């Protein structure tokens, strides 16, 4: 069903061109769009015309036309004035609205297809047959972007659609109340930069409308339409994992998750057992701020003592003293690669457990 606003905009534009007053009545006899208030008195005439067998008719100086959706009466168009030229204009306007019905119905069908595709609700044979029927290419590169708005309201979906309004092969939809989904088609020469640019365009659009705190995640590029759901699941994981381990980033790719992707899939009891085995009764996040800052900067500089001490504005020996003190309390020497990896994973596991505790409540 076309919105009344679209119908009103359409006949306003056509009136400007044709200089003929127009009105549209629904099957219940309600005037839903008109270019002149004088059209309102034609509603009763339209109801009588709807019951007649004629597809077009002149009544009391007005031209009436029936508009169908798959042989079912959808609207009645009224063109003001008698004469051959008004009849021809009315026929053209009716044809235009008929095409709008077809276009909107096709868009609705495509939207339903994409939703079911993302949710794995289609059999393999149905995917390809419906894609062919809807003229959707099956073997082109695509990627799924997932948008979560911080203060989401009802117009986020429409805002994201405006970003991709110029492309008929990109699909913007939603399968729940929290996220907007973009299935973007890529050319052969497009790479990560093109995907990142699309994500930045979405972010800029939302920010311009005062919607802050949005997060955008995307999966890997898939080459067949049947694999789109995989890219969607990757984007969902990237969005969740990004909140835990990359909370400072607004845009995150599935390919950038690293070891965080593995930790995210661990059961909480196993995480607790790992922390107990490594640190006994302690937790690595219980260290003082100075120690945590030292550890973080040491990891950032790939375990380089000289560079870390320089960035912390401390003497090299002071840094060595801190690392020795940490080794005594944890039995882990961060200057040893294997111990550093263990400690880094432990920090991430603790962060994951804290997030999950917050999420559960």
Secondary structure per residue as TSV (DSSP state, phi and psi in degrees):
chain	resnum	aa	ss	phi	psi
A	1	X	-	360.0	130.3
A	2	X	-	-78.4	140.2
A	3	X	-	-68.7	152.4
A	4	X	H	-61.7	-33.0
A	5	X	H	-64.2	-40.3
A	6	X	H	-66.4	-42.7
A	7	X	H	-62.3	-42.6
A	8	X	H	-63.7	-45.3
A	9	X	H	-61.3	-38.7
A	10	X	H	-64.9	-48.6
A	11	X	H	-74.0	-26.8
A	12	X	H	-63.5	-43.8
A	13	X	H	-66.1	-41.2
A	14	X	H	-69.1	-33.2
A	15	X	H	-64.9	-39.9
A	16	X	H	-59.7	-36.4
A	17	X	H	-79.4	-48.5
A	18	X	H	-91.7	-18.0
A	19	X	-	58.1	43.9
A	20	X	-	-130.1	133.1
A	21	X	-	-70.2	138.1
A	22	X	E	-131.4	151.3
A	23	X	E	-147.7	151.1
A	24	X	E	-127.0	128.8
A	25	X	E	-116.1	137.6
A	26	X	E	-83.8	179.3
A	27	X	T	-67.8	-16.0
A	28	X	T	-89.2	2.5
A	29	X	S	82.9	17.5
A	30	X	-	-97.2	130.5
A	31	X	E	-74.7	114.5
A	32	X	E	-106.3	-14.4
A	33	X	E	-158.5	139.2
A	34	X	E	-160.8	156.2
A	35	X	S	-101.8	-8.4
A	36	X	S	-149.4	139.0
A	37	X	G	-62.8	-21.0
A	38	X	G	-63.7	-19.6
A	39	X	G	-69.9	-23.4
A	40	X	G	-61.1	-29.7
A	41	X	G	-72.7	-7.4
A	42	X	G	-88.1	-2.5
A	43	X	H	-60.6	-43.5
A	44	X	H	-65.6	-38.8
A	45	X	H	-63.8	-37.2
A	46	X	H	-65.8	-39.5
A	47	X	H	-61.9	-41.5
A	48	X	H	-66.9	-38.7
A	49	X	H	-65.8	-34.7
A	50	X	H	-61.6	-31.7
A	51	X	T	-83.7	-7.4
A	52	X	S	-85.0	160.0
A	53	X	S	-79.1	-9.3
A	54	X	-	-76.6	147.7
A	55	X	S	-91.5	-21.0
A	56	X	E	-149.1	151.2
A	57	X	E	-165.4	147.7
A	58	X	E	-101.5	125.0
A	59	X	E	-134.7	120.9
A	60	X	T	50.2	42.0
A	61	X	T	83.0	10.8
A	62	X	E	-121.8	147.6
A	63	X	E	-97.9	129.6
A	64	X	E	-114.4	137.6
A	65	X	E	-136.2	138.5
A	66	X	E	-92.5	138.4
A	67	X	E	-120.1	124.8
A	68	X	E	-109.3	152.5
A	69	X	E	-121.8	102.5
A	70	X	T	51.4	56.3
A	71	X	T	68.3	8.2
A	72	X	E	-109.8	129.9
A	73	X	E	-62.7	126.7
A	74	X	E	-113.6	-45.7
A	75	X	E	-141.0	162.1
A	76	X	E	-121.4	124.8
A	77	X	E	-97.3	137.1
A	78	X	E	-119.7	127.9
A	79	X	E	-113.4	128.4
A	80	X	E	-79.1	124.1
A	81	X	S	113.1	148.3
A	82	X	-	-95.1	175.0
A	83	X	S	109.6	160.4
A	84	X	H	-65.3	-39.8
A	85	X	H	-67.9	-36.1
A	86	X	H	-68.2	-38.3
A	87	X	H	-61.0	-44.8
A	88	X	H	-66.0	-41.2
A	89	X	H	-63.1	-42.9
A	90	X	H	-60.5	-41.2
A	91	X	H	-61.7	-41.7
A	92	X	H	-67.8	-39.8
A	93	X	H	-65.5	-42.6
A	94	X	H	-60.6	-39.9
A	95	X	H	-64.6	-39.6
A	96	X	H	-62.8	-44.7
A	97	X	H	-68.4	-35.3
A	98	X	H	-59.7	-42.9
A	99	X	H	-66.9	-34.3
A	100	X	H	-62.5	-41.5
A	101	X	H	-58.5	-45.7
A	102	X	H	-63.0	-44.5
A	103	X	H	-63.5	-43.6
A	104	X	H	-69.5	-35.1
A	105	X	H	-67.7	-39.7
A	106	X	H	-64.8	-39.7
A	107	X	H	-63.4	-41.0
A	108	X	H	-63.9	-42.9
A	109	X	H	-63.2	-41.0
A	110	X	H	-66.0	-39.7
A	111	X	H	-63.3	-43.3
A	112	X	H	-63.4	-40.3
A	113	X	H	-62.6	-45.9
A	114	X	H	-63.7	-41.2
A	115	X	H	-60.5	-48.2
A	116	X	H	-65.9	-33.3
A	117	X	H	-64.4	-45.4
A	118	X	H	-63.7	-36.2
A	119	X	T	-90.4	6.8
A	120	X	T	60.2	38.4
A	121	X	-	-96.0	8.9
A	122	X	S	-120.8	142.4
A	123	X	-	-72.5	156.2
A	124	X	H	-57.3	-43.1
A	125	X	H	-66.4	-33.2
A	126	X	H	-71.0	-34.7
A	127	X	H	-57.5	-50.3
A	128	X	H	-74.2	-35.5
A	129	X	H	-70.1	-41.1
A	130	X	H	-72.9	-35.1
A	131	X	H	-62.5	-41.5
A	132	X	H	-64.8	-42.6
A	133	X	H	-64.0	-35.9
A	134	X	T	-90.9	5.5
A	135	X	T	60.1	41.8
A	136	X	-	-105.1	118.4
A	137	X	-	-57.7	137.1
A	138	X	S	-94.7	-22.3
A	139	X	S	-122.2	49.3
A	140	X	S	-117.6	159.9
A	141	X	E	-71.9	134.7
A	142	X	E	-140.8	157.8
A	143	X	E	-142.4	147.8
A	144	X	E	-104.4	128.2
A	145	X	E	-109.5	137.2
A	146	X	E	-116.0	127.1
A	147	X	E	-115.4	124.0
A	148	X	E	-118.8	115.5
A	149	X	-	-87.9	137.2
A	150	X	T	-63.3	-45.0
A	151	X	T	-120.9	64.0
A	152	X	-	-64.3	137.2
A	153	X	-	-129.5	-173.9
A	154	X	T	-68.2	-17.2
A	155	X	T	-94.4	3.1
A	156	X	H	-61.5	-42.8
A	157	X	H	-58.9	-44.7
A	158	X	H	-66.8	-37.0
A	159	X	H	-63.9	-44.7
A	160	X	H	-64.7	-35.9
A	161	X	H	-62.6	-33.3
A	162	X	H	-65.5	-29.3
A	163	X	H	-64.6	-34.4
A	164	X	T	-110.4	20.6
A	165	X	T	-63.5	-26.2
A	166	X	T	-80.9	-5.2
A	167	X	-	-119.2	122.9
A	168	X	T	-83.2	-7.4
A	169	X	T	-103.8	-1.2
A	170	X	-	-98.6	140.5
A	171	X	E	-117.6	132.8
A	172	X	E	-121.5	123.1
A	173	X	E	-150.6	-174.4
A	174	X	-	-148.8	138.2
A	175	X	S	-112.9	-4.0
A	176	X	S	-151.1	-176.8
A	177	X	S	-84.2	-8.7
A	178	X	S	-99.7	-31.4
A	179	X	E	-129.0	150.5
A	180	X	E	-107.1	137.8
A	181	X	E	-115.8	132.8
A	182	X	E	-117.2	122.9
A	183	X	E	-103.1	103.4
A	184	X	E	-101.1	131.0
A	185	X	E	-86.9	139.7
A	186	X	E	-118.3	144.7
A	187	X	-	-78.9	164.8
A	188	X	T	-60.1	-33.9
A	189	X	T	-85.3	-8.4
A	190	X	-	-72.5	141.3
A	191	X	-	-132.0	-153.5
A	192	X	H	-61.7	-31.8
A	193	X	H	-63.8	-39.1
A	194	X	H	-66.3	-40.4
A	195	X	H	-66.2	-43.5
A	196	X	H	-62.3	-39.1
A	197	X	H	-64.0	-41.0
A	198	X	H	-62.4	-42.3
A	199	X	H	-63.7	-40.2
A	200	X	H	-66.6	-36.3
A	201	X	H	-63.2	-41.5
A	202	X	H	-62.8	-46.9
A	203	X	H	-60.0	-43.8
A	204	X	H	-64.7	-38.8
A	205	X	H	-63.9	-44.9
A	206	X	H	-67.1	-40.9
A	207	X	H	-64.0	-38.5
A	208	X	H	-63.2	-25.5
A	209	X	T	-95.6	9.6
A	210	X	T	80.7	14.4
A	211	X	-	-96.5	101.1
A	212	X	-	-100.5	166.3
A	213	X	S	75.0	19.6
A	214	X	-	-76.4	153.2
A	215	X	E	-128.4	140.1
A	216	X	E	-129.4	128.4
A	217	X	E	-130.0	151.8
A	218	X	E	-142.7	151.2
A	219	X	-	-88.5	-161.8
A	220	X	-	-89.2	162.0
A	221	X	-	-74.7	131.9
A	222	X	B	-114.5	153.6
A	223	X	S	-105.6	-10.2
A	224	X	S	-131.0	151.8
A	225	X	G	-64.5	-28.3
A	226	X	G	-67.4	-18.4
A	227	X	G	-95.6	2.1
A	228	X	H	-59.7	-36.9
A	229	X	H	-62.9	-30.7
A	230	X	H	-67.0	-44.0
A	231	X	H	-62.3	-35.0
A	232	X	H	-65.9	-44.3
A	233	X	H	-64.3	-36.8
A	234	X	H	-65.2	-41.0
A	235	X	H	-63.9	-39.4
A	236	X	H	-62.6	-43.8
A	237	X	H	-65.3	-41.3
A	238	X	H	-61.0	-38.2
A	239	X	H	-64.6	-44.9
A	240	X	H	-69.2	-48.8
A	241	X	H	-65.4	-35.1
A	242	X	H	-61.5	-35.6
A	243	X	H	-64.3	-30.1
A	244	X	H	-85.5	-52.5
A	245	X	H	-106.0	-12.5
A	246	X	-	-132.8	45.5
A	247	X	T	-63.4	-17.7
A	248	X	T	-84.2	-7.9
A	249	X	-	-100.8	137.8
A	250	X	S	-88.3	-29.5
A	251	X	E	-122.4	129.4
A	252	X	E	-139.9	139.4
A	253	X	E	-104.3	147.7
A	254	X	G	-57.4	-36.8
A	255	X	G	-69.0	-12.0
A	256	X	G	-99.4	1.9
A	257	X	-	-71.7	-30.0
A	258	X	T	58.7	-138.6
A	259	X	H	-69.7	-18.3
A	260	X	H	-59.6	-32.2
A	261	X	H	-64.3	-36.4
A	262	X	H	-74.0	-43.5
A	263	X	H	-62.1	-36.7
A	264	X	T	-61.3	-24.3
A	265	X	T	-96.0	3.0
A	266	X	S	-82.0	141.4
A	267	X	-	-70.9	145.2
A	268	X	H	-58.5	-42.6
A	269	X	H	-56.7	-39.2
A	270	X	H	-66.3	-37.3
A	271	X	H	-63.6	-44.3
A	272	X	H	-64.0	-39.0
A	273	X	H	-64.6	-40.7
A	274	X	H	-61.8	-44.8
A	275	X	H	-65.1	-40.0
A	276	X	H	-64.0	-42.2
A	277	X	H	-67.0	-34.5
A	278	X	H	-83.6	-42.5
A	279	X	H	-116.8	6.6
A	280	X	T	69.0	-125.4
A	281	X	T	-91.1	0.1
A	282	X	-	-93.2	170.8
A	283	X	-	-130.7	138.3
A	284	X	G	-63.4	-17.0
A	285	X	G	-88.3	5.8
A	286	X	G	-90.7	-2.7
A	287	X	S	-69.3	157.7
A	288	X	-	-69.5	166.5
A	289	X	H	-60.8	-38.0
A	290	X	H	-62.7	-44.2
A	291	X	H	-66.0	-43.8
A	292	X	H	-63.6	-39.4
A	293	X	H	-64.4	-41.6
A	294	X	H	-61.8	-46.4
A	295	X	H	-61.1	-46.2
A	296	X	H	-61.2	-46.5
A	297	X	H	-68.2	-33.5
A	298	X	H	-64.7	-40.8
A	299	X	H	-68.8	-39.8
A	300	X	H	-59.9	-32.4
A	301	X	T	-99.5	24.2
A	302	X	T	54.3	43.1
A	303	X	T	65.2	26.2
A	304	X	-	-89.7	111.9
A	305	X	H	-66.2	-45.7
A	306	X	H	-62.9	-47.7
A	307	X	H	-67.3	-38.6
A	308	X	H	-64.6	-45.3
A	309	X	H	-63.6	-35.3
A	310	X	H	-65.4	-45.0
A	311	X	H	-71.8	-26.8
A	312	X	H	-87.3	-4.9
A	313	X	T	59.0	41.8
A	314	X	-	-128.4	161.6
A	315	X	-	-71.1	150.3
A	316	X	H	-55.7	-41.8
A	317	X	H	-64.0	-31.3
A	318	X	H	-66.1	-41.7
A	319	X	H	-64.6	-42.9
A	320	X	H	-61.3	-38.8
A	321	X	H	-62.2	-43.3
A	322	X	H	-64.4	-39.5
A	323	X	H	-68.7	-37.7
A	324	X	H	-64.9	-40.5
A	325	X	H	-63.6	-40.2
A	326	X	H	-66.2	-37.7
A	327	X	H	-64.5	-37.8
A	328	X	H	-66.1	-35.1
A	329	X	H	-85.6	-20.2
A	330	X	H	-122.3	-11.1
A	331	X	S	63.3	22.5
A	332	X	-	-122.1	124.5
A	333	X	-	-100.0	108.4
A	334	X	T	-66.9	-10.9
A	335	X	T	-79.3	-12.6
A	336	X	S	-95.7	125.9
A	337	X	H	-54.9	-45.6
A	338	X	H	-63.8	-41.5
A	339	X	H	-67.3	-37.6
A	340	X	H	-63.5	-41.9
A	341	X	H	-62.7	-44.0
A	342	X	H	-59.6	-44.6
A	343	X	H	-66.9	-42.0
A	344	X	H	-61.7	-43.9
A	345	X	H	-63.8	-40.4
A	346	X	H	-61.4	-42.6
A	347	X	H	-60.1	-42.2
A	348	X	H	-68.5	-38.2
A	349	X	H	-64.1	-42.8
A	350	X	H	-63.0	-41.9
A	351	X	H	-62.4	-40.2
A	352	X	H	-64.8	-43.9
A	353	X	H	-64.2	-40.2
A	354	X	H	-62.5	-42.5
A	355	X	H	-62.4	-44.7
A	356	X	H	-65.5	-35.6
A	357	X	H	-63.8	-42.7
A	358	X	H	-64.8	-41.7
A	359	X	H	-64.6	-38.1
A	360	X	H	-66.8	-30.7
A	361	X	-	-96.1	360.0
